[in-house]
Amino acid sequence: MVLTLAATQALATDPEKMPSAVKTGAEEVEANAGADAQQGKTEPAHPQSLIRGEDGRLDVSHFIDQAYGFMPVLIPITEPALGLGAVGALAFIDRPDPGSGFNRPNITLIGAMGTENGTRGYFGGDLRYWLDNRLNTHVGAIKTSLNLDYYGAVRGDHEPRAYSYTLDLTGGLLRGRYRLGESDNWLGLSYLLADTRASFDLPVILPFNDREQRISGLGASVTHDSRDNMFTPRAGNYLEASATLFAPGLGSDLDFTRYALTGIQYVPLPQQASLGINGSWSGNAGDTPFYMSPYVSLRGVPAMRYQGQQVAQLEAELLWPIWDRYSLVGFGGVGKGFGGTDSALFDERSVVAGGVGVRYEIARKYGLHMGLDMAWSRDGPAVYVQFGSAWMRP
């Protein structure tokens, strides 16, 4: 779901620097293995299998470590904007070299998704590190048909209601980032190309643009990434500024620009707990198609419900281990859209949301947790299945 909506929108750290109170699962396993070796132990207390860890608990780390190195993933879709459904995928994960001092794996993903409102899609992607982890590449492709609601301004109709439409999208994304020295800083370039068609269930006159377009854009980004883990971080931060230009000279039918700022901070707390804070701002200028306008993206808020020429949001999350591999999660945030409409639907474009959840450490070597979140906003309740962090950034 994240990949699908991202396509409509914009379609490393050294372990020695990690706080002593926060260790990744990989560090704990390696430390235990070293202690066992010194004591002459050759086998763990609990015999390992492909789906059990050294503590005897359910753990898929060893399954991923095998030569075939993949994990079948089946995740329910509970996004309010799409209805109930599921994503099925194969994730091929290469564990990083423990001696390299760099804990980001290579990941290849291929899958499909569908929901009860008729949404369908197929996708594939590859995240890979090259040149001694100095070069990072992202390659993605998607073909999807999304059934969504549009809440913006429509000529000749200012009644506060949603307009159902189908967005057909076929496209791809190329992105490369280069690491500056041994730092946590990266410079990136990206290129997006997609053919889109928006068709409404009822006759609707949009304020801007045709309904069928090719969008093509060149982007640049500056990123600082010191998170201790890509999947479920507990310490470090992620900061990124990006801009993407869509223009006829790049193959686009429309001329517009998108900007984005993201700041995520993870603060380690006593008892292996952690506090995460995520703030972001995004905006656009020019003839931006309505389905690429920024929107509030918080758990409990339907996707693309609160849009504007600019959107700002802030969310906090507390992760608190309670027993063995289990943790509780509490989260809450606020988001607001600004400008770009004369519709009564946008008289109130700010929204508050929050909720609670539970996590289980499903792959300790990779620091990967998964679980369930229950969230609420004025638009009603929503349930989310989380695979890794809710703020996942590759």
C-alpha positions in Angstrom: 0.0 0.0 0.0 2.8 2.4 0.8 4.5 1.8 -2.5 1.2 2.3 -4.4 0.3 5.6 -2.8 3.9 6.8 -3.1 3.7 6.3 -6.8 0.8 8.6 -7.0 2.7 11.2 -4.9 6.2 11.4 -6.2 6.3 8.5 -8.2 23.9 4.0 7.6 25.1 4.1 10.3 28.1 2.7 12.3 27.1 0.3 15.1 29.9 1.7 17.3 28.1 5.0 17.4 24.9 3.4 18.7 23.9 4.2 22.3 24.8 1.3 24.7 21.2 1.1 25.9 19.9 0.3 22.4 21.2 -2.7 20.5 19.9 -4.1 17.3 18.8 -7.8 17.2 21.9 -8.6 15.1 24.2 -7.1 17.8 22.6 -9.1 20.5 22.8 -12.4 18.5 26.5 -11.8 17.7 27.3 -10.9 21.3 25.6 -14.0 22.6 27.4 -16.1 20.0 30.8 -14.7 21.1 30.0 -15.5 24.7 29.0 -19.0 23.9 32.2 -19.6 21.9 34.4 -18.4 24.8 32.6 -20.9 27.1 33.0 -23.8 24.7 29.3 -24.0 23.8 28.6 -25.4 20.4 24.8 -25.5 20.3 22.2 -23.0 21.6 19.8 -24.0 24.4 17.0 -24.1 21.9 17.8 -26.0 18.6 17.4 -23.6 15.7 15.1 -24.1 12.8 14.1 -22.0 9.9 11.3 -20.4 11.8 12.7 -20.4 15.4 15.3 -18.2 17.0 18.0 -19.2 19.5 15.5 -18.4 22.3 13.0 -20.9 20.9 10.6 -18.2 19.9 9.1 -17.7 16.4 11.7 -16.0 14.3 12.2 -16.0 10.5 15.8 -14.7 10.5 17.3 -18.1 9.7 14.8 -18.6 6.9 15.9 -15.3 5.4 19.6 -16.3 5.9 19.3 -19.4 3.7 20.5 -19.5 0.1 17.1 -18.7 -1.3 17.0 -15.8 1.2 13.4 -14.7 0.7 10.4 -14.1 2.9 6.8 -14.6 1.7 4.7 -11.6 2.9 0.9 -11.4 3.1 -0.3 -8.2 4.7 -4.0 -7.2 5.0 -4.9 -3.8 3.6 -7.2 -1.9 6.0 -6.6 1.6 4.6 -10.0 3.4 4.9 -9.6 5.0 1.5 -9.4 1.6 -0.2 -11.4 -0.8 2.0 -10.3 -4.3 3.1 -7.9 -6.2 1.0 -4.4 -7.7 1.0 -0.9 -7.3 -0.4 1.0 -10.5 -1.3 4.7 -10.3 -2.0 8.0 -12.1 -2.0 10.8 -10.1 -0.3 14.4 -11.3 -1.1 16.7 -9.9 1.6 20.5 -10.1 1.6 21.9 -9.7 5.1 24.7 -7.1 5.2 28.3 -8.2 6.1 28.6 -8.0 9.9 32.2 -6.8 9.5 31.4 -4.0 7.2 30.1 -1.6 9.9 27.0 -0.9 7.7 23.7 -2.5 8.7 21.5 -1.9 5.6 20.5 -5.0 3.6 19.8 -5.4 -0.1 16.1 -6.0 -0.7 14.2 -7.1 -3.8 10.4 -7.1 -3.7 7.7 -8.3 -6.2 4.0 -8.6 -5.5 0.4 -7.8 -6.1 -2.5 -6.2 -4.2 -6.3 -5.9 -4.3 -9.1 -4.6 -2.2 -12.9 -4.9 -1.9 -13.6 -1.6 -3.7 -12.0 -3.0 -6.9 -8.5 -1.6 -6.5 -5.9 -3.8 -8.1 -2.1 -3.5 -8.6 1.2 -5.2 -9.4 4.6 -3.9 -8.3 8.2 -4.7 -8.1 11.2 -3.0 -6.6 14.9 -3.3 -5.8 16.9 -1.5 -3.1 20.7 -2.2 -3.3 24.1 -0.9 -2.1 27.2 -0.8 -4.3 30.8 0.3 -4.1 31.5 -0.7 -0.5 28.1 0.8 0.5 28.8 4.2 -1.0 26.2 4.0 -3.7 22.5 3.2 -3.0 20.1 2.5 -5.9 16.3 2.3 -5.9 14.4 0.8 -8.9 10.6 0.4 -8.9 7.8 -0.3 -11.3 4.1 -0.3 -10.8 0.8 -0.9 -12.7 -2.3 -0.2 -10.7 -5.9 0.8 -10.8 -7.0 2.7 -7.6 -10.6 3.5 -6.7 -10.5 6.6 -4.5 -12.5 9.7 -3.5 -11.6 13.3 -4.5 -12.5 15.9 -1.9 -11.3 19.1 -3.7 -12.9 21.9 -5.7 -15.1 21.1 -8.6 -16.4 23.8 -11.0 -20.2 24.3 -10.8 -20.5 22.2 -7.6 -19.5 23.4 -4.2 -21.5 21.0 -2.1 -19.4 19.3 0.7 -19.2 15.8 -0.7 -16.7 13.3 -2.1 -16.4 12.5 -5.8 -15.4 8.8 -6.6 -12.9 8.2 -9.3 -10.5 5.6 -10.7 -6.8 6.3 -11.1 -5.1 4.0 -13.6 -1.3 4.3 -13.3 1.6 2.6 -15.0 5.1 3.9 -14.3 8.5 3.5 -12.8 11.1 5.2 -10.6 14.9 5.3 -10.7 16.8 6.8 -7.8 20.5 6.9 -6.9 22.2 8.2 -3.8 25.9 8.6 -3.1 27.3 8.6 0.4 29.7 11.4 1.3 32.8 9.8 2.8 32.2 7.7 5.9 29.4 10.1 7.0 25.7 9.5 7.3 25.0 12.1 4.6 23.8 11.2 1.0 23.2 13.2 -2.2 20.6 11.8 -4.5 19.0 12.1 -8.0 15.8 10.5 -9.2 13.7 10.2 -12.3 10.0 9.3 -12.4 7.9 8.4 -15.4 4.2 7.5 -15.3 1.2 7.4 -17.6 -2.0 8.2 -15.7 -5.7 8.4 -16.3 -8.3 9.7 -13.9 -12.0 8.8 -14.7 -14.9 9.9 -12.4 -18.0 7.9 -11.8 -20.1 11.1 -12.4 -19.5 14.0 -14.9 -17.0 16.3 -13.1 -15.2 19.4 -14.4 -11.9 19.7 -12.7 -10.4 23.2 -12.1 -7.1 22.3 -13.6 -5.5 19.9 -16.1 -6.9 17.1 -18.4 -7.7 13.8 -16.9 -5.2 11.8 -18.9 -1.5 12.7 -18.6 2.0 11.6 -18.8 4.0 12.8 -15.8 7.8 12.8 -15.9 10.1 14.5 -13.4 13.7 14.8 -12.3 14.4 15.1 -8.6 17.3 15.9 -6.3 17.6 15.2 -2.6 19.9 15.6 0.4 19.6 13.0 3.2 21.1 12.4 6.6 20.4 8.9 8.0 21.9 7.8 11.3 19.1 5.3 12.3 20.4 2.2 14.1 18.1 0.0 11.9 16.1 0.5 8.7 13.1 -1.7 9.7 12.3 -0.7 13.3 14.7 2.0 14.5 15.2 2.9 18.2 17.9 5.5 18.0 19.2 8.0 15.4 17.5 10.3 13.0 16.5 10.7 9.4 16.5 14.1 7.7 15.7 14.7 4.0 15.0 17.7 1.8 13.9 17.0 -1.8 12.6 18.8 -4.9 11.2 17.3 -8.1 10.7 19.2 -11.4 8.1 18.0 -13.9 8.4 19.7 -17.3 7.7 19.1 -21.0 11.5 19.0 -21.6 11.6 15.9 -19.4 8.7 14.2 -21.2 5.9 15.5 -19.0 2.6 16.8 -20.2 2.4 19.1 -17.2 4.7 21.7 -15.8 4.9 21.7 -12.0 7.3 21.3 -9.0 7.0 19.3 -5.8 9.0 20.0 -2.6 9.3 18.0 0.6 11.0 18.2 4.0 11.1 15.3 6.4 12.6 15.0 9.9 12.4 11.9 12.0 14.1 11.6 15.4 14.4 8.4 17.5 15.3 8.9 21.2 16.3 5.8 23.2 14.7 5.6 26.7 15.3 3.3 29.7 14.1 -0.3 29.6 14.8 -0.6 25.9 11.9 1.8 25.1 12.2 4.5 22.5 10.4 7.7 21.5 9.9 8.7 17.8 9.0 12.1 16.5 8.1 12.6 12.8 7.6 16.0 11.3 7.1 16.8 7.6 6.1 19.5 5.2 5.3 19.1 1.5 4.1 21.5 -1.2 3.7 22.0 -4.9 3.7 24.8 -7.5 2.4 25.0 -11.0 -0.2 22.8 -12.8 -0.1 19.9 -10.3 -2.6 17.1 -11.1 -5.1 16.8 -8.2 -4.0 13.2 -7.4 -0.5 14.4 -6.8 -1.4 17.2 -4.4 0.1 16.7 -0.9 -2.2 15.1 1.7 -2.2 14.4 5.4 -0.7 10.9 6.0 -1.5 9.9 9.6 -2.7 6.6 11.0 -6.5 6.9 11.4 -6.9 9.4 8.5 -8.1 8.1 5.1 -5.4 8.6 2.4 -5.8 11.7 0.2 -8.7 12.9 2.4 -7.1 16.2 3.5 -5.2 17.8 0.6 -3.8 21.2 -0.2 -1.1 23.0 -2.1 0.9 22.6 1.2 0.6 20.1 3.9 2.3 20.0 7.3 2.0 17.3 9.9 3.6 16.1 13.2 3.3 12.6 14.8 4.9 11.0 17.9 5.2 7.3 18.8 6.3 5.5 21.9 7.6 2.0 21.7 7.7 0.2 25.1 8.8 -3.4 25.4 6.6 -5.3 27.9 7.7 -9.0 27.7 10.0 -11.2 25.8 9.7 -10.1 22.1 6.5 -8.1 22.6 6.2 -4.3 22.8 3.3 -1.9 23.1 3.0 1.2 20.9 1.2 4.5 21.5 1.0 7.2 18.9 -0.7 10.5 18.0 -0.4 13.4 15.6 -1.9 16.4 13.8 -1.9 17.4 10.2 -3.2 20.4 8.2 -3.6 21.3 4.5 -3.2 24.9 3.2 -4.3 26.7 0.1 -5.3 25.6 -3.3 -9.1 25.4 -3.2 -12.4 27.4 -3.0 -14.5 24.4 -1.9 -16.5 24.3 1.3 -14.9 20.8 1.8 -11.7 22.5 2.8 -13.2 24.8 5.5 -11.7 22.3 7.9 -8.5 20.7 6.6 -6.8 20.0 9.9 -7.2 16.7 11.6 -6.0 15.0 14.8 -5.4 11.3 15.0 -3.9 8.7 17.4 -4.1 5.2 18.7 -2.4 2.2 20.2 -0.7 -1.0 18.9 1.4 -4.1 19.6 4.6 -5.3 18.1 6.4 -8.7 17.9 10.1 -9.0 16.9 9.7 -11.4 14.0 13.3 -11.3 12.7 15.8 -10.5 15.5 18.9 -10.5 13.3 17.4 -7.8 11.1 15.8 -5.9 13.9 12.4 -6.4 12.2 9.2 -6.0 14.2 5.6 -6.4 12.9 2.2 -6.0 14.5 -1.1 -4.3 14.6 -2.2 -0.6 15.1 -5.7 0.6 16.0 -6.2 4.3 15.2 -8.9 6.9 15.5 -9.7 10.3 14.0 -12.9 12.3 13.4 -13.3 10.2 10.2 -13.7 7.0 12.3 -11.6 4.1 13.5 -9.0 2.2 11.3 -6.8 -0.9 11.8 -3.3 -1.2 10.2 -1.0 -4.1 9.9 2.6 -2.9 10.3 5.6 -4.6 8.8 8.5 -2.7 10.2 8.1 0.9 11.2 5.0 2.9 10.3 7.5 5.6 9.1 9.5 3.2 6.9 12.2 4.9 4.9 14.6 2.7 2.8 
